[in-house]
Each structure stands twice: as structure tokens, then as C-alpha cells.
Amino acid sequence: MDKEFTVHPLPPENSVETAKVLKQLSASHRYLAELKGVATAIPNETILINTLALQEAKDSSAVENIITTHDDLYKAELNYAEFNTAAAKEVARYASALKKGFDIVREKKILSTNVILQIQEELENNTAGIRKLPGTKLKNETSGEIVYTPPQDHDTVVRLMQNLDEYMNRDELHAVDPLVKMALIHYQFESIHPFYDGNGRTGRIINILYLVTKDLLHLPILYLSRYIITNKSEYYRLLQEVRDSEAWEEWILFMLKGVEETSRQTISLVQGIKQLMMEYKKRLRSDLPKIYFAS
């Protein structure tokens, strides 16, 4: 059954920082801060950005059933071969869009509608922009049933995006923790569904870049898409429950737990990269001293 729903501007009327949310915020911030610190131990930030951006791109695209392999991605990154599959090309565009968005927000310290448009343009390789024509509907992948119809009128979509822009950049509009705001921003963007295509992937890039603008990360390395694809049914169920019954607490807790779990996993991954770099450095020094000391 088609879910009729009116997307309301942010912030919500009801309080969203419940006791359970505040308790989870403590753990989420703890591991996110640890991730930020661990990342500074890698002397070459490009290694982290390139490696983890491709991982994030691969899993974010897999949420949309765009499946590729690490082999295809790394070969293309090294120009070893052209993209072997259309899926690899799509994933590479995601990584490129993530990096482009990061470069912009690192310089301007703002995540605006204009930046989001640039990200989506890079991701989809077109300039279609915000939807102008009606007809966009979200369907169940298995049954084909229409489960949600986003706003259809162009002016409504533009107005809601303007509200989202203000909400992201004017903290005085809603004095809540930035991780809570990230969860609300993600819900709102996915509910507005402003583009003809690429909304899910663009929304997941927004998550990372919003944390960068709030200085909770200094590199775009939070690997949230793995968590979302692992809990895909729950993710879509909770999005819809906010629309149906304003079940904000469950949705926010889901996203906050994702930040905690993903931060823990990424900390281990970054530490593993650091260890490999140290081992490789030792091997160079002992096995190829002329090359090592020349560098």
C-alpha cells in the first residue's frame, strides 16, 4: 500500500534527546573521538582517504544492489586497467563524489544545498538537479509494492531542502547534540528524496561530511554503510516508522549505535593499516637500505 505522508520541516516539535539517547551518545562520542585521534597517527592522510573512501563507496553502493569487487576497484584506482564492470564505475563515482564533497567542506566549513548538488552531480554524472517532475516512488525490492511516496511538487521539494540547509548550518534552530542532528538530517534527506536517482548514496555521504563540518572527524573515514547494509531491513523499517508514528527514539538510537559500532571497526582497520606501514618500513630498511635512506 502506498504510504501517504507529508514531510514536515525540521526541527521536530517533540523532544528527541531521551534518556536512552543521551546514554548512547556517551559511547558513540567516545569511540568517534578515539577514531579521530587514531587517524592522526597515519602520517599520510591520502592513504586513509583513498583506502577507506573506496571501502565506504563499495558498501554504500551495495545498499543499492550495485555490487563489485575490491580487485576491480583497486586496479582502476591504480590505472592498471579500465573499469571492468559498470558497477565498478558506479562505485568509483561514489568515492570521487565523497572526496569532492570533503574538499569543499574542509575549505568552506559548510554543508549547503549547493554542495549537495555538486556531490550528486559527481555521483550521477549529470546535471538533472532537484526533481522537477512528479512520479518518484519508493518500492519494495522483492514485491514491487510502493512503500513510500516522497513530495512530488518541485516547489515543495525546494522549500524543504532550503529548510534542511538552514537546519544543518544554524545550530540555534535546534540545540541538540550534533550526532542526533546527523540522524535527523539523514532521515529528512531520505524522506525528501530530492533527486531522480542517487538519493541513498548522497545521503550517506552527507552523514560523513556533516561530522567533518562539526569537527567530530577531520577525515571522511567513518564507514557507516557497512552497518547499514548489515542492518538493511531494520534501517528501512525505522525510517518508515518515523514517518508513520514519529518513532524518533528508535531511529536515533539505531544511527548512534551505528556510529559506535562503525567507529570501533574503523579504529581496528586504521590500526591495522598503521601496523602494515610500520612492517613495510622495517622491511625496506633492512632489505633495501639504499632505497629507504635515499627517500
Phi and psi in degrees as GROMACS dihedral restraints (atoms count N, CA, C in turn):
[ dihedral_restraints ]
;  ai    aj    ak    al  type     phi  dphi    fc
    3     4     5     6     1   -68.1    20    10
    4     5     6     7     1   128.9    20    10
    6     7     8     9     1   -90.9    20    10
    7     8     9    10     1   105.4    20    10
    9    10    11    12     1   -77.8    20    10
   10    11    12    13     1   131.2    20    10
   12    13    14    15     1  -157.2    20    10
   13    14    15    16     1   139.4    20    10
   15    16    17    18     1  -102.6    20    10
   16    17    18    19     1   122.6    20    10
   18    19    20    21     1   -79.1    20    10
   19    20    21    22     1   121.8    20    10
   21    22    23    24     1   -95.3    20    10
   22    23    24    25     1   149.3    20    10
   24    25    26    27     1   -61.9    20    10
   25    26    27    28     1   156.4    20    10
   27    28    29    30     1   -88.2    20    10
   28    29    30    31     1   152.0    20    10
   30    31    32    33     1   -84.9    20    10
   31    32    33    34     1   166.5    20    10
   33    34    35    36     1   -65.6    20    10
   34    35    36    37     1   155.7    20    10
   36    37    38    39     1   -72.0    20    10
   37    38    39    40     1   -35.0    20    10
   39    40    41    42     1   -87.7    20    10
   40    41    42    43     1   155.9    20    10
   42    43    44    45     1   -66.6    20    10
   43    44    45    46     1   139.6    20    10
   45    46    47    48     1  -116.0    20    10
   46    47    48    49     1   -10.6    20    10
   48    49    50    51     1   -92.8    20    10
   49    50    51    52     1    76.5    20    10
   51    52    53    54     1   -76.7    20    10
   52    53    54    55     1   174.0    20    10
   54    55    56    57     1   -60.6    20    10
   55    56    57    58     1   -42.2    20    10
   57    58    59    60     1   -65.3    20    10
   58    59    60    61     1   -39.3    20    10
   60    61    62    63     1   -64.9    20    10
   61    62    63    64     1   -44.9    20    10
   63    64    65    66     1   -62.6    20    10
   64    65    66    67     1   -38.5    20    10
   66    67    68    69     1   -64.4    20    10
   67    68    69    70     1   -43.7    20    10
   69    70    71    72     1   -69.1    20    10
   70    71    72    73     1   -32.3    20    10
   72    73    74    75     1   -56.7    20    10
   73    74    75    76     1   -36.9    20    10
   75    76    77    78     1   -59.6    20    10
   76    77    78    79     1   -48.8    20    10
   78    79    80    81     1   -68.3    20    10
   79    80    81    82     1   -40.2    20    10
   81    82    83    84     1   -63.5    20    10
   82    83    84    85     1   -44.0    20    10
   84    85    86    87     1   -67.5    20    10
   85    86    87    88     1   -37.1    20    10
   87    88    89    90     1   -59.0    20    10
   88    89    90    91     1   -50.2    20    10
   90    91    92    93     1   -77.3    20    10
   91    92    93    94     1   -29.5    20    10
   93    94    95    96     1   -66.4    20    10
   94    95    96    97     1   -41.2    20    10
   96    97    98    99     1   -65.2    20    10
   97    98    99   100     1   -37.5    20    10
   99   100   101   102     1   -65.1    20    10
  100   101   102   103     1   -40.6    20    10
  102   103   104   105     1   -61.2    20    10
  103   104   105   106     1   -44.8    20    10
  105   106   107   108     1   -58.6    20    10
  106   107   108   109     1   -42.1    20    10
  108   109   110   111     1   -68.9    20    10
  109   110   111   112     1   -43.2    20    10
  111   112   113   114     1   -61.5    20    10
  112   113   114   115     1   -37.5    20    10
  114   115   116   117     1   -64.0    20    10
  115   116   117   118     1   -28.7    20    10
  117   118   119   120     1   -70.7    20    10
  118   119   120   121     1   -15.8    20    10
  120   121   122   123     1   -76.9    20    10
  121   122   123   124     1   -11.8    20    10
  123   124   125   126     1   -88.5    20    10
  124   125   126   127     1   115.6    20    10
  126   127   128   129     1   -65.7    20    10
  127   128   129   130     1   -27.8    20    10
  129   130   131   132     1  -110.9    20    10
  130   131   132   133     1   100.9    20    10
  132   133   134   135     1   -64.9    20    10
  133   134   135   136     1   -23.8    20    10
  135   136   137   138     1   -62.4    20    10
  136   137   138   139     1   -34.6    20    10
  138   139   140   141     1   -60.1    20    10
  139   140   141   142     1   -46.1    20    10
  141   142   143   144     1   -67.0    20    10
  142   143   144   145     1   -46.8    20    10
  144   145   146   147     1   -60.6    20    10
  145   146   147   148     1   -47.7    20    10
  147   148   149   150     1   -65.7    20    10
  148   149   150   151     1   -44.0    20    10
  150   151   152   153     1   -67.7    20    10
  151   152   153   154     1   -52.0    20    10
  153   154   155   156     1   -77.3    20    10
  154   155   156   157     1   -27.6    20    10
  156   157   158   159     1   -64.5    20    10
  157   158   159   160     1   -38.7    20    10
  159   160   161   162     1   -68.3    20    10
  160   161   162   163     1   -38.6    20    10
  162   163   164   165     1   -62.8    20    10
  163   164   165   166     1   -47.6    20    10
  165   166   167   168     1   -61.5    20    10
  166   167   168   169     1   -43.4    20    10
  168   169   170   171     1   -60.9    20    10
  169   170   171   172     1   -43.1    20    10
  171   172   173   174     1   -61.4    20    10
  172   173   174   175     1   -47.4    20    10
  174   175   176   177     1   -76.5    20    10
  175   176   177   178     1   -35.7    20    10
  177   178   179   180     1   -63.0    20    10
  178   179   180   181     1   -40.5    20    10
  180   181   182   183     1   -68.7    20    10
  181   182   183   184     1   -32.9    20    10
  183   184   185   186     1   -65.3    20    10
  184   185   186   187     1   -28.0    20    10
  186   187   188   189     1   -58.3    20    10
  187   188   189   190     1   -33.2    20    10
  189   190   191   192     1   -93.7    20    10
  190   191   192   193     1    14.9    20    10
  192   193   194   195     1    64.9    20    10
  193   194   195   196     1    30.0    20    10
  195   196   197   198     1   -99.7    20    10
  196   197   198   199     1   102.3    20    10
  198   199   200   201     1  -109.0    20    10
  199   200   201   202     1   131.8    20    10
  201   202   203   204     1  -145.3    20    10
  202   203   204   205     1  -177.9    20    10
  204   205   206   207     1  -114.2    20    10
  205   206   207   208     1   158.6    20    10
  207   208   209   210     1   -62.2    20    10
  208   209   210   211     1   -37.4    20    10
  210   211   212   213     1   -56.1    20    10
  211   212   213   214     1   -50.2    20    10
  213   214   215   216     1   -59.3    20    10
  214   215   216   217     1   -40.3    20    10
  216   217   218   219     1   -69.8    20    10
  217   218   219   220     1   -47.2    20    10
  219   220   221   222     1   -69.7    20    10
  220   221   222   223     1   -34.9    20    10
  222   223   224   225     1   -63.3    20    10
  223   224   225   226     1   -43.0    20    10
  225   226   227   228     1   -66.1    20    10
  226   227   228   229     1   -38.8    20    10
  228   229   230   231     1   -62.1    20    10
  229   230   231   232     1   -33.9    20    10
  231   232   233   234     1   -91.2    20    10
  232   233   234   235     1     4.9    20    10
  234   235   236   237     1    58.6    20    10
  235   236   237   238     1    25.0    20    10
  237   238   239   240     1   -68.7    20    10
  238   239   240   241     1   -30.7    20    10
  240   241   242   243     1  -158.8    20    10
  241   242   243   244     1   161.8    20    10
  243   244   245   246     1   -69.4    20    10
  244   245   246   247     1   167.8    20    10
  246   247   248   249     1   -59.0    20    10
  247   248   249   250     1   124.8    20    10
  249   250   251   252     1   -77.4    20    10
  250   251   252   253     1   -24.3    20    10
  252   253   254   255     1  -137.7    20    10
  253   254   255   256     1   159.2    20    10
  255   256   257   258     1   -64.3    20    10
  256   257   258   259     1   -34.2    20    10
  258   259   260   261     1   -63.2    20    10
  259   260   261   262     1   -42.4    20    10
  261   262   263   264     1   -61.6    20    10
  262   263   264   265     1   -37.1    20    10
  264   265   266   267     1   -66.5    20    10
  265   266   267   268     1   -41.4    20    10
  267   268   269   270     1   -61.9    20    10
  268   269   270   271     1   -44.2    20    10
  270   271   272   273     1   -65.1    20    10
  271   272   273   274     1   -40.9    20    10
  273   274   275   276     1   -62.5    20    10
  274   275   276   277     1   -35.4    20    10
  276   277   278   279     1   -64.8    20    10
  277   278   279   280     1   -37.7    20    10
  279   280   281   282     1   -61.4    20    10
  280   281   282   283     1   -48.0    20    10
  282   283   284   285     1   -59.9    20    10
  283   284   285   286     1   -40.6    20    10
  285   286   287   288     1   -65.3    20    10
  286   287   288   289     1   -40.8    20    10
  288   289   290   291     1   -66.0    20    10
  289   290   291   292     1   -39.5    20    10
  291   292   293   294     1   -62.1    20    10
  292   293   294   295     1   -46.0    20    10
  294   295   296   297     1   -65.3    20    10
  295   296   297   298     1   -40.5    20    10
  297   298   299   300     1   -62.4    20    10
  298   299   300   301     1   -46.3    20    10
  300   301   302   303     1   -61.5    20    10
  301   302   303   304     1   -40.5    20    10
  303   304   305   306     1   -63.2    20    10
  304   305   306   307     1   -43.7    20    10
  306   307   308   309     1   -58.5    20    10
  307   308   309   310     1   -40.0    20    10
  309   310   311   312     1   -69.2    20    10
  310   311   312   313     1   -49.5    20    10
  312   313   314   315     1   -72.1    20    10
  313   314   315   316     1   -28.9    20    10
  315   316   317   318     1   -65.4    20    10
  316   317   318   319     1   -36.1    20    10
  318   319   320   321     1   -80.2    20    10
  319   320   321   322     1   -43.6    20    10
  321   322   323   324     1   -97.8    20    10
  322   323   324   325     1   -14.6    20    10
  324   325   326   327     1    57.0    20    10
  325   326   327   328     1    34.6    20    10
  327   328   329   330     1  -148.6    20    10
  328   329   330   331     1   142.3    20    10
  330   331   332   333     1  -117.8    20    10
  331   332   333   334     1    95.8    20    10
  333   334   335   336     1  -107.3    20    10
  334   335   336   337     1   172.2    20    10
  336   337   338   339     1   -58.3    20    10
  337   338   339   340     1   -38.1    20    10
  339   340   341   342     1   -61.9    20    10
  340   341   342   343     1   -41.3    20    10
  342   343   344   345     1   -64.9    20    10
  343   344   345   346     1   -42.8    20    10
  345   346   347   348     1   -61.5    20    10
  346   347   348   349     1   -39.4    20    10
  348   349   350   351     1   -62.4    20    10
  349   350   351   352     1   -39.9    20    10
  351   352   353   354     1   -66.4    20    10
  352   353   354   355     1   -38.5    20    10
  354   355   356   357     1   -62.9    20    10
  355   356   357   358     1   -47.5    20    10
  357   358   359   360     1   -66.1    20    10
  358   359   360   361     1   -35.5    20    10
  360   361   362   363     1   -63.5    20    10
  361   362   363   364     1   -41.9    20    10
  363   364   365   366     1   -67.3    20    10
  364   365   366   367     1   -39.1    20    10
  366   367   368   369     1   -67.0    20    10
  367   368   369   370     1   -43.8    20    10
  369   370   371   372     1   -98.7    20    10
  370   371   372   373     1    -8.2    20    10
  372   373   374   375     1    57.6    20    10
  373   374   375   376     1    41.4    20    10
  375   376   377   378     1  -154.2    20    10
  376   377   378   379     1   171.1    20    10
  378   379   380   381     1  -117.4    20    10
  379   380   381   382     1    32.6    20    10
  381   382   383   384     1   -61.8    20    10
  382   383   384   385     1   -34.5    20    10
  384   385   386   387     1    68.3    20    10
  385   386   387   388     1  -155.8    20    10
  387   388   389   390     1   -66.5    20    10
  388   389   390   391     1   139.3    20    10
  390   391   392   393     1   -54.1    20    10
  391   392   393   394     1   133.2    20    10
  393   394   395   396     1  -111.3    20    10
  394   395   396   397     1   -23.5    20    10
  396   397   398   399     1  -107.3    20    10
  397   398   399   400     1   143.4    20    10
  399   400   401   402     1   -74.2    20    10
  400   401   402   403     1   169.6    20    10
  402   403   404   405     1   121.5    20    10
  403   404   405   406     1   -10.5    20    10
  405   406   407   408     1   -73.5    20    10
  406   407   408   409     1   126.1    20    10
  408   409   410   411     1  -140.1    20    10
  409   410   411   412     1   147.7    20    10
  411   412   413   414     1  -100.3    20    10
  412   413   414   415     1   128.9    20    10
  414   415   416   417     1  -117.1    20    10
  415   416   417   418     1   151.4    20    10
  417   418   419   420     1   -65.8    20    10
  418   419   420   421     1   128.3    20    10
  420   421   422   423     1   -61.1    20    10
  421   422   423   424     1   -32.7    20    10
  423   424   425   426     1   -86.0    20    10
  424   425   426   427     1   -51.1    20    10
  426   427   428   429     1   -91.5    20    10
  427   428   429   430     1   -20.4    20    10
  429   430   431   432     1    80.3    20    10
  430   431   432   433     1     1.2    20    10
  432   433   434   435     1   -67.5    20    10
  433   434   435   436     1   138.0    20    10
  435   436   437   438     1   -73.0    20    10
  436   437   438   439     1   120.0    20    10
  438   439   440   441     1  -106.2    20    10
  439   440   441   442     1   -19.2    20    10
  441   442   443   444     1  -160.0    20    10
  442   443   444   445     1   135.8    20    10
  444   445   446   447     1  -115.5    20    10
  445   446   447   448     1   111.9    20    10
  447   448   449   450     1   -73.3    20    10
  448   449   450   451     1   171.9    20    10
  450   451   452   453     1   -52.8    20    10
  451   452   453   454     1   136.9    20    10
  453   454   455   456     1  -100.7    20    10
  454   455   456   457     1   -27.7    20    10
  456   457   458   459     1   -80.3    20    10
  457   458   459   460     1   128.5    20    10
  459   460   461   462     1   -57.0    20    10
  460   461   462   463     1   -44.8    20    10
  462   463   464   465     1   -62.6    20    10
  463   464   465   466     1   -37.1    20    10
  465   466   467   468     1   -65.4    20    10
  466   467   468   469     1   -44.7    20    10
  468   469   470   471     1   -61.0    20    10
  469   470   471   472     1   -44.9    20    10
  471   472   473   474     1   -62.2    20    10
  472   473   474   475     1   -44.3    20    10
  474   475   476   477     1   -62.8    20    10
  475   476   477   478     1   -41.6    20    10
  477   478   479   480     1   -68.2    20    10
  478   479   480   481     1   -36.1    20    10
  480   481   482   483     1   -67.9    20    10
  481   482   483   484     1   -35.3    20    10
  483   484   485   486     1   -63.9    20    10
  484   485   486   487     1   -41.1    20    10
  486   487   488   489     1   -63.7    20    10
  487   488   489   490     1   -42.1    20    10
  489   490   491   492     1   -63.3    20    10
  490   491   492   493     1   -40.4    20    10
  492   493   494   495     1   -57.8    20    10
  493   494   495   496     1   -48.7    20    10
  495   496   497   498     1   -63.6    20    10
  496   497   498   499     1   -41.5    20    10
  498   499   500   501     1   -63.3    20    10
  499   500   501   502     1   -38.6    20    10
  501   502   503   504     1   -68.4    20    10
  502   503   504   505     1   -30.8    20    10
  504   505   506   507     1  -112.8    20    10
  505   506   507   508     1    -6.6    20    10
  507   508   509   510     1  -120.4    20    10
  508   509   510   511     1    93.3    20    10
  510   511   512   513     1   -62.6    20    10
  511   512   513   514     1   -25.3    20    10
  513   514   515   516     1   -68.0    20    10
  514   515   516   517     1   -14.9    20    10
  516   517   518   519     1   -71.3    20    10
  517   518   519   520     1   -23.8    20    10
  519   520   521   522     1  -159.5    20    10
  520   521   522   523     1   101.3    20    10
  522   523   524   525     1   -82.9    20    10
  523   524   525   526     1    72.8    20    10
  525   526   527   528     1  -126.3    20    10
  526   527   528   529     1   167.8    20    10
  528   529   530   531     1   -59.2    20    10
  529   530   531   532     1   141.0    20    10
  531   532   533   534     1   -60.6    20    10
  532   533   534   535     1   -27.9    20    10
  534   535   536   537     1   -69.9    20    10
  535   536   537   538     1   -34.9    20    10
  537   538   539   540     1   -65.9    20    10
  538   539   540   541     1   -43.0    20    10
  540   541   542   543     1   -61.5    20    10
  541   542   543   544     1   -38.7    20    10
  543   544   545   546     1   -57.8    20    10
  544   545   546   547     1   -43.6    20    10
  546   547   548   549     1   -64.0    20    10
  547   548   549   550     1   -41.1    20    10
  549   550   551   552     1   -68.4    20    10
  550   551   552   553     1   -40.2    20    10
  552   553   554   555     1   -62.2    20    10
  553   554   555   556     1   -43.1    20    10
  555   556   557   558     1   -64.6    20    10
  556   557   558   559     1   -45.5    20    10
  558   559   560   561     1   -57.7    20    10
  559   560   561   562     1   -47.1    20    10
  561   562   563   564     1   -64.5    20    10
  562   563   564   565     1   -44.1    20    10
  564   565   566   567     1   -61.9    20    10
  565   566   567   568     1   -45.3    20    10
  567   568   569   570     1   -66.8    20    10
  568   569   570   571     1   -30.5    20    10
  570   571   572   573     1   -76.6    20    10
  571   572   573   574     1   -36.8    20    10
  573   574   575   576     1   -66.4    20    10
  574   575   576   577     1   -41.8    20    10
  576   577   578   579     1    52.6    20    10
  577   578   579   580     1    60.9    20    10
  579   580   581   582     1   -72.5    20    10
  580   581   582   583     1   -16.3    20    10
  582   583   584   585     1  -111.0    20    10
  583   584   585   586     1   160.9    20    10
  585   586   587   588     1   -67.1    20    10
  586   587   588   589     1   -32.4    20    10
  588   589   590   591     1  -153.4    20    10
  589   590   591   592     1   159.1    20    10
  591   592   593   594     1    83.2    20    10
  592   593   594   595     1    13.7    20    10
  594   595   596   597     1   -65.8    20    10
  595   596   597   598     1   -43.0    20    10
  597   598   599   600     1   -63.3    20    10
  598   599   600   601     1   -47.0    20    10
  600   601   602   603     1   -68.1    20    10
  601   602   603   604     1   -39.7    20    10
  603   604   605   606     1   -62.6    20    10
  604   605   606   607     1   -41.8    20    10
  606   607   608   609     1   -61.3    20    10
  607   608   609   610     1   -36.4    20    10
  609   610   611   612     1   -74.4    20    10
  610   611   612   613     1   -28.7    20    10
  612   613   614   615     1   -68.4    20    10
  613   614   615   616     1   -40.1    20    10
  615   616   617   618     1   -57.9    20    10
  616   617   618   619     1   -41.0    20    10
  618   619   620   621     1   -51.0    20    10
  619   620   621   622     1   -51.8    20    10
  621   622   623   624     1   -67.1    20    10
  622   623   624   625     1   -45.2    20    10
  624   625   626   627     1   -69.4    20    10
  625   626   627   628     1   -31.5    20    10
  627   628   629   630     1   -62.9    20    10
  628   629   630   631     1   -40.1    20    10
  630   631   632   633     1   -66.2    20    10
  631   632   633   634     1   -32.6    20    10
  633   634   635   636     1   -66.6    20    10
  634   635   636   637     1   -42.7    20    10
  636   637   638   639     1   -64.4    20    10
  637   638   639   640     1   -27.6    20    10
  639   640   641   642     1   -93.0    20    10
  640   641   642   643     1     8.3    20    10
  642   643   644   645     1    61.8    20    10
  643   644   645   646     1    24.4    20    10
  645   646   647   648     1   -84.8    20    10
  646   647   648   649     1   -19.7    20    10
  648   649   650   651     1  -136.7    20    10
  649   650   651   652     1   148.9    20    10
  651   652   653   654     1  -108.4    20    10
  652   653   654   655     1    -6.6    20    10
  654   655   656   657     1  -133.1    20    10
  655   656   657   658     1   150.4    20    10
  657   658   659   660     1   -82.2    20    10
  658   659   660   661     1    71.5    20    10
  660   661   662   663     1  -122.8    20    10
  661   662   663   664     1    10.2    20    10
  663   664   665   666     1   -79.3    20    10
  664   665   666   667     1   124.9    20    10
  666   667   668   669     1   -99.7    20    10
  667   668   669   670     1    56.6    20    10
  669   670   671   672     1   -70.3    20    10
  670   671   672   673     1   -24.6    20    10
  672   673   674   675     1   -66.2    20    10
  673   674   675   676     1   -30.5    20    10
  675   676   677   678     1   -59.9    20    10
  676   677   678   679     1   -42.7    20    10
  678   679   680   681     1   -64.5    20    10
  679   680   681   682     1   -43.0    20    10
  681   682   683   684     1   -66.5    20    10
  682   683   684   685     1   -43.1    20    10
  684   685   686   687     1   -69.9    20    10
  685   686   687   688     1   -31.5    20    10
  687   688   689   690     1   -67.1    20    10
  688   689   690   691     1   -30.4    20    10
  690   691   692   693     1  -119.9    20    10
  691   692   693   694     1    40.3    20    10
  693   694   695   696     1   -60.1    20    10
  694   695   696   697     1   -46.1    20    10
  696   697   698   699     1   -62.7    20    10
  697   698   699   700     1   -42.5    20    10
  699   700   701   702     1   -64.9    20    10
  700   701   702   703     1   -41.0    20    10
  702   703   704   705     1   -56.8    20    10
  703   704   705   706     1   -50.6    20    10
  705   706   707   708     1   -71.3    20    10
  706   707   708   709     1   -34.4    20    10
  708   709   710   711     1   -63.1    20    10
  709   710   711   712     1   -45.3    20    10
  711   712   713   714     1   -70.9    20    10
  712   713   714   715     1   -36.3    20    10
  714   715   716   717     1   -56.1    20    10
  715   716   717   718     1   -46.0    20    10
  717   718   719   720     1   -70.0    20    10
  718   719   720   721     1   -31.6    20    10
  720   721   722   723     1   -70.0    20    10
  721   722   723   724     1   -29.4    20    10
  723   724   725   726     1   -65.2    20    10
  724   725   726   727     1   -43.0    20    10
  726   727   728   729     1   -64.3    20    10
  727   728   729   730     1   -40.5    20    10
  729   730   731   732     1   -77.8    20    10
  730   731   732   733     1   -39.0    20    10
  732   733   734   735     1  -142.1    20    10
  733   734   735   736     1    17.8    20    10
  735   736   737   738     1    53.9    20    10
  736   737   738   739     1    42.6    20    10
  738   739   740   741     1   -81.2    20    10
  739   740   741   742     1    67.3    20    10
  741   742   743   744     1   -66.6    20    10
  742   743   744   745     1   -40.3    20    10
  744   745   746   747     1   -59.1    20    10
  745   746   747   748     1   -48.2    20    10
  747   748   749   750     1   -61.9    20    10
  748   749   750   751     1   -42.0    20    10
  750   751   752   753     1   -64.2    20    10
  751   752   753   754     1   -47.0    20    10
  753   754   755   756     1   -64.5    20    10
  754   755   756   757     1   -41.9    20    10
  756   757   758   759     1   -61.5    20    10
  757   758   759   760     1   -40.3    20    10
  759   760   761   762     1   -58.2    20    10
  760   761   762   763     1   -47.6    20    10
  762   763   764   765     1   -68.5    20    10
  763   764   765   766     1   -39.2    20    10
  765   766   767   768     1   -66.9    20    10
  766   767   768   769     1   -39.9    20    10
  768   769   770   771     1   -64.9    20    10
  769   770   771   772     1   -33.8    20    10
  771   772   773   774     1   -62.8    20    10
  772   773   774   775     1   -40.1    20    10
  774   775   776   777     1   -63.2    20    10
  775   776   777   778     1   -44.3    20    10
  777   778   779   780     1   -63.5    20    10
  778   779   780   781     1   -52.2    20    10
  780   781   782   783     1   -63.4    20    10
  781   782   783   784     1   -43.5    20    10
  783   784   785   786     1   -67.6    20    10
  784   785   786   787     1   -38.6    20    10
  786   787   788   789     1   -61.0    20    10
  787   788   789   790     1   -44.4    20    10
  789   790   791   792     1   -59.5    20    10
  790   791   792   793     1   -46.8    20    10
  792   793   794   795     1   -64.3    20    10
  793   794   795   796     1   -40.1    20    10
  795   796   797   798     1   -73.0    20    10
  796   797   798   799     1   -32.5    20    10
  798   799   800   801     1   -57.7    20    10
  799   800   801   802     1   -47.9    20    10
  801   802   803   804     1   -61.7    20    10
  802   803   804   805     1   -40.0    20    10
  804   805   806   807     1   -65.5    20    10
  805   806   807   808     1   -44.9    20    10
  807   808   809   810     1   -64.8    20    10
  808   809   810   811     1   -41.1    20    10
  810   811   812   813     1   -63.2    20    10
  811   812   813   814     1   -36.9    20    10
  813   814   815   816     1   -65.0    20    10
  814   815   816   817     1   -40.1    20    10
  816   817   818   819     1   -62.8    20    10
  817   818   819   820     1   -43.2    20    10
  819   820   821   822     1   -62.1    20    10
  820   821   822   823     1   -42.4    20    10
  822   823   824   825     1   -63.4    20    10
  823   824   825   826     1   -43.2    20    10
  825   826   827   828     1   -62.8    20    10
  826   827   828   829     1   -39.2    20    10
  828   829   830   831     1   -63.4    20    10
  829   830   831   832     1   -40.6    20    10
  831   832   833   834     1   -65.9    20    10
  832   833   834   835     1   -42.4    20    10
  834   835   836   837     1   -64.9    20    10
  835   836   837   838     1   -40.3    20    10
  837   838   839   840     1   -65.9    20    10
  838   839   840   841     1   -38.8    20    10
  840   841   842   843     1   -62.5    20    10
  841   842   843   844     1   -42.4    20    10
  843   844   845   846     1   -63.9    20    10
  844   845   846   847     1   -41.4    20    10
  846   847   848   849     1   -64.6    20    10
  847   848   849   850     1   -40.8    20    10
  849   850   851   852     1   -61.7    20    10
  850   851   852   853     1   -43.6    20    10
  852   853   854   855     1   -64.8    20    10
  853   854   855   856     1   -38.7    20    10
  855   856   857   858     1   -86.2    20    10
  856   857   858   859     1   -37.8    20    10
  858   859   860   861     1   -92.3    20    10
  859   860   861   862     1   -31.5    20    10
  861   862   863   864     1  -133.1    20    10
  862   863   864   865     1    63.6    20    10
  864   865   866   867     1   -60.8    20    10
  865   866   867   868     1   -33.4    20    10
  867   868   869   870     1   -63.9    20    10
  868   869   870   871     1   -42.1    20    10
  870   871   872   873     1   -68.9    20    10
  871   872   873   874     1   -42.6    20    10
  873   874   875   876     1   -62.1    20    10
  874   875   876   877     1   -52.0    20    10
  876   877   878   879     1   -74.8    20    10
  877   878   879   880     1   -20.5    20    10
  879   880   881   882     1   -70.8    20    10
  880   881   882   883     1   -28.4    20    10
